[in-house]
C-alpha cells in the first residue's frame, strides 16, 4: 500500500508540471474576469496525502475490515 501511495504521489506531482507547461500565459478568448491563483506546494502535497489516506482507509474498510470479522 505504501508503494502504491508513493507511486500515485509521484504521478500526481509529475502530471501537474506538464499541465502547467502546456497552458498558454494569455489567450485572446480568455475572460479577464478569471485569474489563476497559484497554490503553495505544501498545500498541494497535504491535500494529495490526505486524499490518498482517505482512499486507503476506504479500501481497508471495504476489503480488509469485513474479511477480518469472519
C-alpha positions in Angstrom: 0.0 0.0 0.0 2.9 2.3 0.7 4.4 1.8 -2.7 1.1 2.5 -4.4 0.7 5.7 -2.4 4.2 6.8 -3.3 3.6 6.0 -6.9 0.4 7.9 -7.0 2.0 10.9 -5.4 4.9 10.9 -7.9 2.5 10.6 -10.8 0.4 13.4 -9.4 3.4 15.7 -9.0 4.7 14.8 -12.4 1.5 15.5 -14.3 0.8 18.8 -12.7 4.0 20.2 -14.1 3.2 19.0 -17.6 -0.3 20.6 -17.4 1.2 23.9 -16.3 3.8 23.8 -19.1 1.2 23.3 -21.8 -1.1 26.2 -20.8 -0.6 29.5 -22.6 0.1 32.5 -20.5 -2.6 34.7 -22.0 -5.1 33.8 -24.7 -7.4 36.2 -26.5 -10.5 34.2 -25.8 -9.8 34.0 -22.1 -12.1 36.1 -20.0 -10.3 38.7 -17.9 -12.8 38.1 -15.1 -10.9 34.9 -14.1 -7.4 34.9 -12.7 -5.1 32.0 -12.0 -4.3 31.5 -8.3 -1.1 29.6 -7.6 -1.4 27.3 -4.6 1.6 26.7 -2.3 3.4 23.4 -2.9 2.9 22.4 0.8 -0.9 22.8 0.4 -0.9 20.7 -2.8 1.1 17.9 -1.1 -1.0 18.0 2.0 -4.3 17.7 0.1 -2.8 14.9 -2.0 -1.6 12.9 1.1 -5.0 13.5 2.8 -6.8 12.2 -0.3 -4.6 9.1 -0.6 -5.1 8.4 3.1 -8.9 8.6 2.7 -8.8 6.3 -0.3 -6.6 3.8 1.6 -9.0 3.9 4.6 -11.9 3.2 2.3 -10.1 0.2 0.7 -9.2 -1.1 4.2 -12.8 -0.7 5.3 -14.5 -2.4 2.3 -11.9 -5.1 1.6 -9.9 -5.9 4.7 -12.1 -5.0 7.7 -15.0 -7.1 6.6 -12.8 -10.2 6.0 -11.1 -9.9 9.4 -14.5 -10.1 11.2 -15.3 -13.6 9.8 
